[in-house]
């Protein structure tokens, strides 16, 4: 099964923000991050035609960037 998600790959640093109030840190997902995550979920659901997965699953991720910028690839598979 192959799923293709559209859009420019975003790292976790782009979709999460951090605040500190009263000496406690808080992590939250931005509105842009929530919208992107929901878009990916809908795209995957629209392409999936099989039954629910059972057993072991292997995932391979290929990223295509529209620019030649350098990026930490470990942060892209988390979203």
mmCIF file as gemmi writes it, N, C-alpha and C atoms, coordinates in Angstrom:
data_model
loop_
_atom_site.group_PDB
_atom_site.id
_atom_site.type_symbol
_atom_site.label_atom_id
_atom_site.label_alt_id
_atom_site.label_comp_id
_atom_site.label_asym_id
_atom_site.label_entity_id
_atom_site.label_seq_id
_atom_site.pdbx_PDB_ins_code
_atom_site.Cartn_x
_atom_site.Cartn_y
_atom_site.Cartn_z
_atom_site.occupancy
_atom_site.B_iso_or_equiv
_atom_site.pdbx_formal_charge
_atom_site.auth_seq_id
_atom_site.auth_asym_id
_atom_site.pdbx_PDB_model_num
ATOM 1 N N . UNK Axp A 1 ? 0.854 -1.186 0 1 0 ? 1 A 1
ATOM 2 C CA . UNK Axp A 1 ? 0 0 0 1 0 ? 1 A 1
ATOM 3 C C . UNK Axp A 1 ? 0.885 1.23 0 1 0 ? 1 A 1
ATOM 4 N N . UNK Axp A 2 ? 0.606 2.159 -0.859 1 0 ? 2 A 1
ATOM 5 C CA . UNK Axp A 2 ? 1.385 3.385 -0.937 1 0 ? 2 A 1
ATOM 6 C C . UNK Axp A 2 ? 0.452 4.571 -0.732 1 0 ? 2 A 1
ATOM 7 N N . UNK Axp A 3 ? 0.81 5.466 0.19 1 0 ? 3 A 1
ATOM 8 C CA . UNK Axp A 3 ? 0.046 6.69 0.443 1 0 ? 3 A 1
ATOM 9 C C . UNK Axp A 3 ? 0.93 7.878 0.096 1 0 ? 3 A 1
ATOM 10 N N . UNK Axp A 4 ? 0.364 8.867 -0.566 1 0 ? 4 A 1
ATOM 11 C CA . UNK Axp A 4 ? 1.088 10.077 -0.928 1 0 ? 4 A 1
ATOM 12 C C . UNK Axp A 4 ? 0.395 11.271 -0.284 1 0 ? 4 A 1
ATOM 13 N N . UNK Axp A 5 ? 1.162 12.031 0.501 1 0 ? 5 A 1
ATOM 14 C CA . UNK Axp A 5 ? 0.627 13.22 1.162 1 0 ? 5 A 1
ATOM 15 C C . UNK Axp A 5 ? 1.191 14.457 0.475 1 0 ? 5 A 1
ATOM 16 N N . UNK Axp A 6 ? 0.346 15.449 0.224 1 0 ? 6 A 1
ATOM 17 C CA . UNK Axp A 6 ? 0.766 16.632 -0.518 1 0 ? 6 A 1
ATOM 18 C C . UNK Axp A 6 ? 1.282 17.718 0.412 1 0 ? 6 A 1
ATOM 19 N N . UNK Axp A 7 ? 1.879 18.725 -0.173 1 0 ? 7 A 1
ATOM 20 C CA . UNK Axp A 7 ? 2.355 19.872 0.589 1 0 ? 7 A 1
ATOM 21 C C . UNK Axp A 7 ? 3.843 19.799 0.891 1 0 ? 7 A 1
ATOM 22 N N . UNK Axp A 8 ? 4.383 20.921 1.324 1 0 ? 8 A 1
ATOM 23 C CA . UNK Axp A 8 ? 5.793 21.013 1.709 1 0 ? 8 A 1
ATOM 24 C C . UNK Axp A 8 ? 5.987 20.33 3.061 1 0 ? 8 A 1
ATOM 25 N N . UNK Axp A 9 ? 6.973 19.422 3.187 1 0 ? 9 A 1
ATOM 26 C CA . UNK Axp A 9 ? 7.205 18.774 4.476 1 0 ? 9 A 1
ATOM 27 C C . UNK Axp A 9 ? 7.533 19.802 5.563 1 0 ? 9 A 1
ATOM 28 N N . UNK Axp A 10 ? 6.925 19.636 6.719 1 0 ? 10 A 1
ATOM 29 C CA . UNK Axp A 10 ? 7.161 20.533 7.86 1 0 ? 10 A 1
ATOM 30 C C . UNK Axp A 10 ? 7.791 19.734 8.99 1 0 ? 10 A 1
ATOM 31 N N . UNK Axp A 11 ? 8.717 20.355 9.695 1 0 ? 11 A 1
ATOM 32 C CA . UNK Axp A 11 ? 9.319 19.698 10.849 1 0 ? 11 A 1
ATOM 33 C C . UNK Axp A 11 ? 8.477 19.983 12.087 1 0 ? 11 A 1
ATOM 34 N N . UNK Axp A 12 ? 8.747 19.256 13.151 1 0 ? 12 A 1
ATOM 35 C CA . UNK Axp A 12 ? 8.007 19.478 14.388 1 0 ? 12 A 1
ATOM 36 C C . UNK Axp A 12 ? 8.274 20.867 14.946 1 0 ? 12 A 1
ATOM 37 N N . UNK Axp A 13 ? 9.417 21.455 14.633 1 0 ? 13 A 1
ATOM 38 C CA . UNK Axp A 13 ? 9.717 22.804 15.113 1 0 ? 13 A 1
ATOM 39 C C . UNK Axp A 13 ? 8.801 23.841 14.473 1 0 ? 13 A 1
ATOM 40 N N . UNK Axp A 14 ? 8.219 23.529 13.324 1 0 ? 14 A 1
ATOM 41 C CA . UNK Axp A 14 ? 7.303 24.452 12.652 1 0 ? 14 A 1
ATOM 42 C C . UNK Axp A 14 ? 5.885 24.387 13.203 1 0 ? 14 A 1
ATOM 43 N N . UNK Axp A 15 ? 5.505 23.26 13.782 1 0 ? 15 A 1
ATOM 44 C CA . UNK Axp A 15 ? 4.11 23.101 14.179 1 0 ? 15 A 1
ATOM 45 C C . UNK Axp A 15 ? 3.88 23.193 15.682 1 0 ? 15 A 1
ATOM 46 N N . UNK Axp A 16 ? 4.94 23.145 16.475 1 0 ? 16 A 1
ATOM 47 C CA . UNK Axp A 16 ? 4.793 23.241 17.932 1 0 ? 16 A 1
ATOM 48 C C . UNK Axp A 16 ? 5.401 24.533 18.455 1 0 ? 16 A 1
ATOM 49 N N . UNK Axp A 17 ? 4.817 25.073 19.5 1 0 ? 17 A 1
ATOM 50 C CA . UNK Axp A 17 ? 5.337 26.263 20.191 1 0 ? 17 A 1
ATOM 51 C C . UNK Axp A 17 ? 5.441 25.938 21.674 1 0 ? 17 A 1
ATOM 52 N N . UNK Axp A 18 ? 6.265 26.685 22.365 1 0 ? 18 A 1
ATOM 53 C CA . UNK Axp A 18 ? 6.506 26.459 23.781 1 0 ? 18 A 1
ATOM 54 C C . UNK Axp A 18 ? 6.295 27.753 24.561 1 0 ? 18 A 1
ATOM 55 N N . UNK Axp A 19 ? 5.685 27.636 25.721 1 0 ? 19 A 1
ATOM 56 C CA . UNK Axp A 19 ? 5.515 28.789 26.602 1 0 ? 19 A 1
ATOM 57 C C . UNK Axp A 19 ? 5.95 28.387 28.002 1 0 ? 19 A 1
ATOM 58 N N . UNK Axp A 20 ? 6.191 29.385 28.826 1 0 ? 20 A 1
ATOM 59 C CA . UNK Axp A 20 ? 6.548 29.135 30.219 1 0 ? 20 A 1
ATOM 60 C C . UNK Axp A 20 ? 5.72 30.084 31.081 1 0 ? 20 A 1
ATOM 61 N N . UNK Axp A 21 ? 4.891 29.504 31.941 1 0 ? 21 A 1
ATOM 62 C CA . UNK Axp A 21 ? 4.054 30.304 32.841 1 0 ? 21 A 1
ATOM 63 C C . UNK Axp A 21 ? 4.155 29.725 34.244 1 0 ? 21 A 1
ATOM 64 N N . UNK Axp A 22 ? 4.433 30.578 35.182 1 0 ? 22 A 1
ATOM 65 C CA . UNK Axp A 22 ? 4.504 30.144 36.568 1 0 ? 22 A 1
ATOM 66 C C . UNK Axp A 22 ? 5.588 29.116 36.821 1 0 ? 22 A 1
ATOM 67 N N . UNK Axp A 23 ? 6.647 29.156 36.033 1 0 ? 23 A 1
ATOM 68 C CA . UNK Axp A 23 ? 7.737 28.215 36.205 1 0 ? 23 A 1
ATOM 69 C C . UNK Axp A 23 ? 7.5 26.853 35.556 1 0 ? 23 A 1
ATOM 70 N N . UNK Axp A 24 ? 6.393 26.698 34.838 1 0 ? 24 A 1
ATOM 71 C CA . UNK Axp A 24 ? 6.084 25.43 34.176 1 0 ? 24 A 1
ATOM 72 C C . UNK Axp A 24 ? 6.074 25.643 32.667 1 0 ? 24 A 1
ATOM 73 N N . UNK Axp A 25 ? 6.741 24.755 31.953 1 0 ? 25 A 1
ATOM 74 C CA . UNK Axp A 25 ? 6.742 24.861 30.5 1 0 ? 25 A 1
ATOM 75 C C . UNK Axp A 25 ? 5.514 24.157 29.933 1 0 ? 25 A 1
ATOM 76 N N . UNK Axp A 26 ? 5.049 24.664 28.814 1 0 ? 26 A 1
ATOM 77 C CA . UNK Axp A 26 ? 3.873 24.118 28.156 1 0 ? 26 A 1
ATOM 78 C C . UNK Axp A 26 ? 4.153 24.028 26.659 1 0 ? 26 A 1
ATOM 79 N N . UNK Axp A 27 ? 3.805 22.91 26.065 1 0 ? 27 A 1
ATOM 80 C CA . UNK Axp A 27 ? 3.972 22.708 24.629 1 0 ? 27 A 1
ATOM 81 C C . UNK Axp A 27 ? 2.59 22.632 23.988 1 0 ? 27 A 1
ATOM 82 N N . UNK Axp A 28 ? 2.408 23.33 22.886 1 0 ? 28 A 1
ATOM 83 C CA . UNK Axp A 28 ? 1.124 23.272 22.193 1 0 ? 28 A 1
ATOM 84 C C . UNK Axp A 28 ? 1.344 23.288 20.69 1 0 ? 28 A 1
ATOM 85 N N . UNK Axp A 29 ? 0.364 22.734 19.973 1 0 ? 29 A 1
ATOM 86 C CA . UNK Axp A 29 ? 0.425 22.698 18.519 1 0 ? 29 A 1
ATOM 87 C C . UNK Axp A 29 ? -0.239 23.954 17.968 1 0 ? 29 A 1
ATOM 88 N N . UNK Axp A 30 ? 0.398 24.583 17 1 0 ? 30 A 1
ATOM 89 C CA . UNK Axp A 30 ? -0.142 25.798 16.394 1 0 ? 30 A 1
ATOM 90 C C . UNK Axp A 30 ? -1.363 25.459 15.535 1 0 ? 30 A 1
ATOM 91 N N . UNK Axp A 31 ? -2.111 26.471 15.185 1 0 ? 31 A 1
ATOM 92 C CA . UNK Axp A 31 ? -3.276 26.282 14.309 1 0 ? 31 A 1
ATOM 93 C C . UNK Axp A 31 ? -2.841 25.73 12.96 1 0 ? 31 A 1
ATOM 94 N N . UNK Axp A 32 ? -1.7 26.213 12.446 1 0 ? 32 A 1
ATOM 95 C CA . UNK Axp A 32 ? -1.165 25.708 11.181 1 0 ? 32 A 1
ATOM 96 C C . UNK Axp A 32 ? -0.827 24.216 11.301 1 0 ? 32 A 1
ATOM 97 N N . UNK Axp A 33 ? -0.242 23.838 12.43 1 0 ? 33 A 1
ATOM 98 C CA . UNK Axp A 33 ? 0.101 22.437 12.655 1 0 ? 33 A 1
ATOM 99 C C . UNK Axp A 33 ? -1.121 21.552 12.741 1 0 ? 33 A 1
ATOM 100 N N . UNK Axp A 34 ? -2.157 22.012 13.425 1 0 ? 34 A 1
ATOM 101 C CA . UNK Axp A 34 ? -3.399 21.236 13.531 1 0 ? 34 A 1
ATOM 102 C C . UNK Axp A 34 ? -4.042 21.054 12.163 1 0 ? 34 A 1
ATOM 103 N N . UNK Axp A 35 ? -4.057 22.115 11.364 1 0 ? 35 A 1
ATOM 104 C CA . UNK Axp A 35 ? -4.652 22.043 10.024 1 0 ? 35 A 1
ATOM 105 C C . UNK Axp A 35 ? -3.869 21.079 9.134 1 0 ? 35 A 1
ATOM 106 N N . UNK Axp A 36 ? -2.537 21.123 9.216 1 0 ? 36 A 1
ATOM 107 C CA . UNK Axp A 36 ? -1.701 20.243 8.394 1 0 ? 36 A 1
ATOM 108 C C . UNK Axp A 36 ? -1.896 18.783 8.804 1 0 ? 36 A 1
ATOM 109 N N . UNK Axp A 37 ? -1.936 18.528 10.104 1 0 ? 37 A 1
ATOM 110 C CA . UNK Axp A 37 ? -2.131 17.165 10.591 1 0 ? 37 A 1
ATOM 111 C C . UNK Axp A 37 ? -3.493 16.62 10.156 1 0 ? 37 A 1
ATOM 112 N N . UNK Axp A 38 ? -4.527 17.447 10.234 1 0 ? 38 A 1
ATOM 113 C CA . UNK Axp A 38 ? -5.858 17.028 9.8 1 0 ? 38 A 1
ATOM 114 C C . UNK Axp A 38 ? -5.886 16.78 8.291 1 0 ? 38 A 1
ATOM 115 N N . UNK Axp A 39 ? -5.211 17.64 7.521 1 0 ? 39 A 1
ATOM 116 C CA . UNK Axp A 39 ? -5.139 17.452 6.069 1 0 ? 39 A 1
ATOM 117 C C . UNK Axp A 39 ? -4.482 16.114 5.743 1 0 ? 39 A 1
ATOM 118 N N . UNK Axp A 40 ? -3.376 15.795 6.416 1 0 ? 40 A 1
ATOM 119 C CA . UNK Axp A 40 ? -2.689 14.518 6.188 1 0 ? 40 A 1
ATOM 120 C C . UNK Axp A 40 ? -3.598 13.339 6.528 1 0 ? 40 A 1
ATOM 121 N N . UNK Axp A 41 ? -4.352 13.453 7.623 1 0 ? 41 A 1
ATOM 122 C CA . UNK Axp A 41 ? -5.249 12.364 8.014 1 0 ? 41 A 1
ATOM 123 C C . UNK Axp A 41 ? -6.322 12.134 6.955 1 0 ? 41 A 1
ATOM 124 N N . UNK Axp A 42 ? -6.912 13.216 6.438 1 0 ? 42 A 1
ATOM 125 C CA . UNK Axp A 42 ? -7.954 13.078 5.417 1 0 ? 42 A 1
ATOM 126 C C . UNK Axp A 42 ? -7.394 12.521 4.115 1 0 ? 42 A 1
ATOM 127 N N . UNK Axp A 43 ? -6.183 12.952 3.733 1 0 ? 43 A 1
ATOM 128 C CA . UNK Axp A 43 ? -5.571 12.428 2.515 1 0 ? 43 A 1
ATOM 129 C C . UNK Axp A 43 ? -5.293 10.929 2.649 1 0 ? 43 A 1
ATOM 130 N N . UNK Axp A 44 ? -4.804 10.508 3.804 1 0 ? 44 A 1
ATOM 131 C CA . UNK Axp A 44 ? -4.514 9.084 4.025 1 0 ? 44 A 1
ATOM 132 C C . UNK Axp A 44 ? -5.807 8.263 4.015 1 0 ? 44 A 1
ATOM 133 N N . UNK Axp A 45 ? -6.855 8.779 4.652 1 0 ? 45 A 1
ATOM 134 C CA . UNK Axp A 45 ? -8.14 8.061 4.68 1 0 ? 45 A 1
ATOM 135 C C . UNK Axp A 45 ? -8.724 7.922 3.277 1 0 ? 45 A 1
ATOM 136 N N . UNK Axp A 46 ? -8.588 8.959 2.462 1 0 ? 46 A 1
ATOM 137 C CA . UNK Axp A 46 ? -9.146 8.924 1.108 1 0 ? 46 A 1
ATOM 138 C C . UNK Axp A 46 ? -8.419 7.903 0.228 1 0 ? 46 A 1
ATOM 139 N N . UNK Axp A 47 ? -7.129 7.666 0.492 1 0 ? 47 A 1
ATOM 140 C CA . UNK Axp A 47 ? -6.342 6.738 -0.324 1 0 ? 47 A 1
ATOM 141 C C . UNK Axp A 47 ? -6.396 5.302 0.187 1 0 ? 47 A 1
ATOM 142 N N . UNK Axp A 48 ? -6.757 5.109 1.448 1 0 ? 48 A 1
ATOM 143 C CA . UNK Axp A 48 ? -6.756 3.769 2.035 1 0 ? 48 A 1
ATOM 144 C C . UNK Axp A 48 ? -7.993 3.01 1.581 1 0 ? 48 A 1
ATOM 145 N N . UNK Axp A 49 ? -7.795 1.839 0.998 1 0 ? 49 A 1
ATOM 146 C CA . UNK Axp A 49 ? -8.917 1.039 0.534 1 0 ? 49 A 1
ATOM 147 C C . UNK Axp A 49 ? -8.982 -0.324 1.2 1 0 ? 49 A 1
ATOM 148 N N . UNK Axp A 50 ? -8.037 -0.608 2.055 1 0 ? 50 A 1
ATOM 149 C CA . UNK Axp A 50 ? -7.964 -1.929 2.666 1 0 ? 50 A 1
ATOM 150 C C . UNK Axp A 50 ? -8.655 -2.005 4.016 1 0 ? 50 A 1
ATOM 151 N N . UNK Axp A 51 ? -8.466 -3.137 4.645 1 0 ? 51 A 1
ATOM 152 C CA . UNK Axp A 51 ? -9.007 -3.386 5.972 1 0 ? 51 A 1
ATOM 153 C C . UNK Axp A 51 ? -8.06 -2.801 7.022 1 0 ? 51 A 1
ATOM 154 N N . UNK Axp A 52 ? -8.496 -2.706 8.272 1 0 ? 52 A 1
ATOM 155 C CA . UNK Axp A 52 ? -7.586 -2.243 9.329 1 0 ? 52 A 1
ATOM 156 C C . UNK Axp A 52 ? -6.33 -3.118 9.396 1 0 ? 52 A 1
ATOM 157 N N . UNK Axp A 53 ? -5.206 -2.507 9.684 1 0 ? 53 A 1
ATOM 158 C CA . UNK Axp A 53 ? -3.935 -3.23 9.724 1 0 ? 53 A 1
ATOM 159 C C . UNK Axp A 53 ? -3.849 -4.098 10.964 1 0 ? 53 A 1
ATOM 160 N N . UNK Axp A 54 ? -3.259 -5.259 10.801 1 0 ? 54 A 1
ATOM 161 C CA . UNK Axp A 54 ? -3.002 -6.158 11.918 1 0 ? 54 A 1
ATOM 162 C C . UNK Axp A 54 ? -1.579 -6.672 11.806 1 0 ? 54 A 1
ATOM 163 N N . UNK Axp A 55 ? -0.931 -6.866 12.937 1 0 ? 55 A 1
ATOM 164 C CA . UNK Axp A 55 ? 0.422 -7.394 12.934 1 0 ? 55 A 1
ATOM 165 C C . UNK Axp A 55 ? 1.456 -6.301 12.736 1 0 ? 55 A 1
ATOM 166 N N . UNK Axp A 56 ? 2.645 -6.707 12.317 1 0 ? 56 A 1
ATOM 167 C CA . UNK Axp A 56 ? 3.755 -5.772 12.132 1 0 ? 56 A 1
ATOM 168 C C . UNK Axp A 56 ? 3.542 -4.9 10.897 1 0 ? 56 A 1
ATOM 169 N N . UNK Axp A 57 ? 4.009 -3.664 11 1 0 ? 57 A 1
ATOM 170 C CA . UNK Axp A 57 ? 3.891 -2.706 9.908 1 0 ? 57 A 1
ATOM 171 C C . UNK Axp A 57 ? 5.247 -2.059 9.678 1 0 ? 57 A 1
ATOM 172 N N . UNK Axp A 58 ? 5.664 -1.968 8.438 1 0 ? 58 A 1
ATOM 173 C CA . UNK Axp A 58 ? 6.903 -1.287 8.083 1 0 ? 58 A 1
ATOM 174 C C . UNK Axp A 58 ? 6.542 -0.01 7.332 1 0 ? 58 A 1
ATOM 175 N N . UNK Axp A 59 ? 7.176 1.1 7.708 1 0 ? 59 A 1
ATOM 176 C CA . UNK Axp A 59 ? 6.882 2.389 7.096 1 0 ? 59 A 1
ATOM 177 C C . UNK Axp A 59 ? 8.154 2.944 6.464 1 0 ? 59 A 1
ATOM 178 N N . UNK Axp A 60 ? 8.041 3.389 5.235 1 0 ? 60 A 1
ATOM 179 C CA . UNK Axp A 60 ? 9.134 4.039 4.531 1 0 ? 60 A 1
ATOM 180 C C . UNK Axp A 60 ? 8.67 5.436 4.153 1 0 ? 60 A 1
ATOM 181 N N . UNK Axp A 61 ? 9.477 6.453 4.468 1 0 ? 61 A 1
ATOM 182 C CA . UNK Axp A 61 ? 9.099 7.838 4.206 1 0 ? 61 A 1
ATOM 183 C C . UNK Axp A 61 ? 10.095 8.44 3.214 1 0 ? 61 A 1
ATOM 184 N N . UNK Axp A 62 ? 9.57 9.03 2.142 1 0 ? 62 A 1
ATOM 185 C CA . UNK Axp A 62 ? 10.381 9.747 1.163 1 0 ? 62 A 1
ATOM 186 C C . UNK Axp A 62 ? 9.885 11.183 1.128 1 0 ? 62 A 1
ATOM 187 N N . UNK Axp A 63 ? 10.781 12.13 1.357 1 0 ? 63 A 1
ATOM 188 C CA . UNK Axp A 63 ? 10.422 13.548 1.387 1 0 ? 63 A 1
ATOM 189 C C . UNK Axp A 63 ? 10.963 14.241 0.15 1 0 ? 63 A 1
ATOM 190 N N . UNK Axp A 64 ? 10.154 15.104 -0.431 1 0 ? 64 A 1
ATOM 191 C CA . UNK Axp A 64 ? 10.564 15.906 -1.583 1 0 ? 64 A 1
ATOM 192 C C . UNK Axp A 64 ? 10.393 17.374 -1.222 1 0 ? 64 A 1
ATOM 193 N N . UNK Axp A 65 ? 11.47 18.128 -1.273 1 0 ? 65 A 1
ATOM 194 C CA . UNK Axp A 65 ? 11.446 19.541 -0.924 1 0 ? 65 A 1
ATOM 195 C C . UNK Axp A 65 ? 11.477 20.385 -2.188 1 0 ? 65 A 1
ATOM 196 N N . UNK Axp A 66 ? 10.772 21.504 -2.166 1 0 ? 66 A 1
ATOM 197 C CA . UNK Axp A 66 ? 10.771 22.426 -3.29 1 0 ? 66 A 1
ATOM 198 C C . UNK Axp A 66 ? 11.981 23.354 -3.283 1 0 ? 66 A 1
ATOM 199 N N . UNK Axp A 67 ? 12.763 23.304 -2.211 1 0 ? 67 A 1
ATOM 200 C CA . UNK Axp A 67 ? 13.942 24.158 -2.091 1 0 ? 67 A 1
ATOM 201 C C . UNK Axp A 67 ? 15.159 23.297 -1.792 1 0 ? 67 A 1
ATOM 202 N N . UNK Axp A 68 ? 16.323 23.905 -1.797 1 0 ? 68 A 1
ATOM 203 C CA . UNK Axp A 68 ? 17.566 23.19 -1.505 1 0 ? 68 A 1
ATOM 204 C C . UNK Axp A 68 ? 18.048 23.441 -0.073 1 0 ? 68 A 1
ATOM 205 N N . UNK Axp A 69 ? 17.138 23.805 0.792 1 0 ? 69 A 1
ATOM 206 C CA . UNK Axp A 69 ? 17.523 24.126 2.164 1 0 ? 69 A 1
ATOM 207 C C . UNK Axp A 69 ? 17.977 22.878 2.913 1 0 ? 69 A 1
ATOM 208 N N . UNK Axp A 70 ? 18.816 23.09 3.899 1 0 ? 70 A 1
ATOM 209 C CA . UNK Axp A 70 ? 19.276 21.995 4.744 1 0 ? 70 A 1
ATOM 210 C C . UNK Axp A 70 ? 18.28 21.814 5.883 1 0 ? 70 A 1
ATOM 211 N N . UNK Axp A 71 ? 18.067 20.571 6.281 1 0 ? 71 A 1
ATOM 212 C CA . UNK Axp A 71 ? 17.097 20.31 7.331 1 0 ? 71 A 1
ATOM 213 C C . UNK Axp A 71 ? 17.518 19.076 8.13 1 0 ? 71 A 1
ATOM 214 N N . UNK Axp A 72 ? 17.088 19.016 9.378 1 0 ? 72 A 1
ATOM 215 C CA . UNK Axp A 72 ? 17.301 17.857 10.228 1 0 ? 72 A 1
ATOM 216 C C . UNK Axp A 72 ? 16.199 16.852 9.91 1 0 ? 72 A 1
ATOM 217 N N . UNK Axp A 73 ? 16.526 15.804 9.191 1 0 ? 73 A 1
ATOM 218 C CA . UNK Axp A 73 ? 15.523 14.859 8.703 1 0 ? 73 A 1
ATOM 219 C C . UNK Axp A 73 ? 14.821 14.112 9.823 1 0 ? 73 A 1
ATOM 220 N N . UNK Axp A 74 ? 15.422 14.016 11.006 1 0 ? 74 A 1
ATOM 221 C CA . UNK Axp A 74 ? 14.783 13.31 12.117 1 0 ? 74 A 1
ATOM 222 C C . UNK Axp A 74 ? 13.499 14.001 12.567 1 0 ? 74 A 1
ATOM 223 N N . UNK Axp A 75 ? 13.341 15.277 12.289 1 0 ? 75 A 1
ATOM 224 C CA . UNK Axp A 75 ? 12.16 16.014 12.732 1 0 ? 75 A 1
ATOM 225 C C . UNK Axp A 75 ? 10.974 15.936 11.77 1 0 ? 75 A 1
ATOM 226 N N . UNK Axp A 76 ? 11.158 15.34 10.603 1 0 ? 76 A 1
ATOM 227 C CA . UNK Axp A 76 ? 10.094 15.322 9.617 1 0 ? 76 A 1
ATOM 228 C C . UNK Axp A 76 ? 9.191 14.105 9.709 1 0 ? 76 A 1
ATOM 229 N N . UNK Axp A 77 ? 9.695 12.998 10.24 1 0 ? 77 A 1
ATOM 230 C CA . UNK Axp A 77 ? 8.868 11.79 10.316 1 0 ? 77 A 1
ATOM 231 C C . UNK Axp A 77 ? 7.933 11.801 11.516 1 0 ? 77 A 1
ATOM 232 N N . UNK Axp A 78 ? 8.058 12.764 12.412 1 0 ? 78 A 1
ATOM 233 C CA . UNK Axp A 78 ? 7.249 12.795 13.622 1 0 ? 78 A 1
ATOM 234 C C . UNK Axp A 78 ? 5.822 13.238 13.377 1 0 ? 78 A 1
ATOM 235 N N . UNK Axp A 79 ? 5.625 14.148 12.437 1 0 ? 79 A 1
ATOM 236 C CA . UNK Axp A 79 ? 4.268 14.63 12.175 1 0 ? 79 A 1
ATOM 237 C C . UNK Axp A 79 ? 3.423 13.547 11.562 1 0 ? 79 A 1
